[in-house]
Amino acid sequence: MDLKGKQVLVMGLGLHGGGAGAVEFLARRGAQVTVTDLRTRKELAPSLAALAAYRGVRYVLGRHREAAFRATDMVLKNPGVRRDHPLLIGAARRGIPIVSDVGIFFRLCPGRIIGITGTRGKSTTTWLIWKFLRAKYGKRAHYGGNIRRSVLSILPQIKKGDLVVLELSSFQLADLAYERMSPAVAVLTPLMTDHLNWHRNMREYLDAKRAIFRFQRPDEDLFVYRQDRAVLRLAAAAPSRIRTASLPGAFKKIVDENLGRHYRPSAALAVAVALRLSVPRSAMQKILHDFRGLPGREEEIGVRHGIHFINDTTATIPDAAIAAITRFRRRAGKQQFILIAGGQDKKLDFSGMAAVIRQWVDVLVLLPGTGTEKLKRAWKYRDRMSKSRELRRPILYHASTMQEAVRMAWKEAREGDHIVLSPGAASFGLFLNEFDRGDQFAAAVLTLRKHKTQ
């Protein structure tokens, strides 16, 4: 792309690295870059620090100025910005191109792209595929995308014939659909209801996910989990070869013990892709044996006074929280299971999560948010509809900050108990993002007294 001297407006800097990677890509190619974001300079401090060396970049923060969308040659939008945003519609009507980082990447990448999407397990699947490929192909295997690694920041490292493993969100796939492109190898992890605060409805969400295979050629591959009927139905329309994955028996015990049974689809898909690309089983088995999960995903961050602390901050939907509750309730055994949950709603159903909390949780600490209010309403509804008088009634606390939530949980905990952060809701409002929420949880754990009074 010839960008030298062109005025490019980056809409949405964000905090996950994608916006910063896009600005770096544009600046290095001689573009005159302006960044606009609704967040303030203080809120965007980590991203701004990463771009400190690029002094020619202009910033319009805390608001969007319509004039900036008129005086530009191109707009590079953040995946989290919908294409029907009024300012983007206005720019398009004036003939200004609207592009995305993933669209640029797909057009310029010289390597073979392996794209992964789904609702749950896509980051773990992405990381495992990359680790497996590294065992055989070394530095010729790369990873990036929605796994907090900008696609444009890794582009200069990729050579012809390399393998590129990309996690792709529904937002990124909605952009990719405009390019009418899909990865040569597509991987579809389990699908659940999510992001209905951004997508108009579940149909639109699934339409975005279909872009992972929609534009594939007949000689390209789509991997799906053999036991996932919903995904199999969605994949039936794929123009490519559908390859069903199942986890080899030798791997099941390792996955169940290290990650939990609900990670079998992720491991199965990663193994299937790696086998297709000639990675030895022995190499994969060793990697799985040593793998305990990615940060913020059912991650045990420490044991204090015999109490286990689990950071599952990336559980931003009720189904993910249910999986964590089920796994760590079993692990806690007869000891207490203490849950820190709640946050902002993404227009999801909390009734299932409310039922599991009633059944398995001993102490519940709720963070503020619209999702918390929906969870409480679902809880009360189940109470009214139930004829049983033996419903578990966890001790209930309400916290206004993460530090307060951890102190409340700590107060109720005894040796052998498990304190699990698995919100089942989004983080915006109280935290910068879900990873900031997990970082605050870990920091609060470190401030607890070395000894507690029993």
C-alpha positions, 0 to 999 in steps of 0.5 A: 500500500502506498501510504506516503504523505496520505492523511489517515484517520484512525478511529478507535485507539483502544487498549488491546494493542490493535489500534497502536499496531495500526498507528505504528504500521501507518506511521512507518509507511509515511502516512500522516496519522490522526487518532480519534477516540472517545476515551480520554488521554488518561484512560488511553495511557498504556496505548499512548505510551506505546506510541510515544516514539511516533511524535508526528501522530496527532490525537483527538481524544475524548470526542470525535470531530466531524471535521476530522472525517472530512479532512482525510484520505482514508479512515482505518476503523477499530474493529469495535466500531460498527460500519454503520456509525454515522461518521463512517457513513458520512465519510463513505458518502464523500468517497473516503475509503473505510478500511480495517487492520484485518482487511489490510493484513489479509491483502498484504500477508504473504503467508498461509493464514489459519483463522480461529473464531468461536465464542469460547476457547478460541484464544486457547485454540489459537495459542495451542495451534501456534505452539504445536506449529512452532515445534515443527516450523520454528520461527516460520510460525506466527500468531496474532489477532484478537489474542492481544497481538496486533495483526499489523505489528506482526506483518513485517516478520512474515515471509512467503510460505510462513504459517500465521495463526490468527484469532478472529473476533466477530467484530473483525470477521464483520470487517473481513466480510467486506473484503470478501476474504476468508483464511485458507484454514478456518477453525470454528470453536463452540458457539454461544450467545455473546455480544448482543450489545454490539450485534443487533441479534444472534443472527447477525452475530452468527453471520459474522462468524460465518465469514471465517469460511464463507469465502473459502475455496473448495480446496481449503479447509474448515475444522469443526469439533465432531460433537458440536452439532450447532457448529456442524449445522452452521458449517454445512453451508461452507464451500470448503472441505469440512474436517471434523476433529475429535480428541485422541484418547491419549490426550483426554486425561491430560486436558481434563486435569490441566485445563478442564473437560470443557477445553476438549474442543479447543485441544481437539481442534488444535491437534487436528490442524497440527496433524494436518500440517504434519506436526508429530503427536509426541511433540503435541503431547509434551506441549499439552502436558506442560500447559496450564492455560492462558492468563486470565482463563481459570488461572490459579494465581496463588495460594494464601493461607491455604486458600486458592485464588483463581483468575477467570476474568475472561469469563465475560458470558454466563456460560463461561462462568458456569464452566468455571463454577462446575470445575472448581466446585468439584476441586473444592470438594467439601470446602467452601466455593467463593465466587466473585461475579457480576459486571455489565450486561451484553444483553445475555440470559443469566438464568442458567448462571443463577441456577448454578450459583444457587446449587454450588456457591457458598459465598457470592460477592457481586461487583456492580453493573447491569449484568449483576442486576439481571443476575439478581432478577434471575435469581429471585425469579427462580426462588419464586418458581421453585417449590423446594425449600432446600435451595442453597442460599449463599452468603451474599456481599455487594462490593463497589471495587475489586479490592473490596470484593477480594477483602469480603471473600477473604473474610469468609474464607478458610484453609482449603477454600477456593476464591474464584473470579469468574464474572460472567459479565463484561468489564466496561464501566468499572475497569478498562477491560477484562484484563485490567479486571483480572490485574486488579484481582491479582493486585488485591490478592497480593495486599491481603495480610500474610496471616488471617484470624480464623 
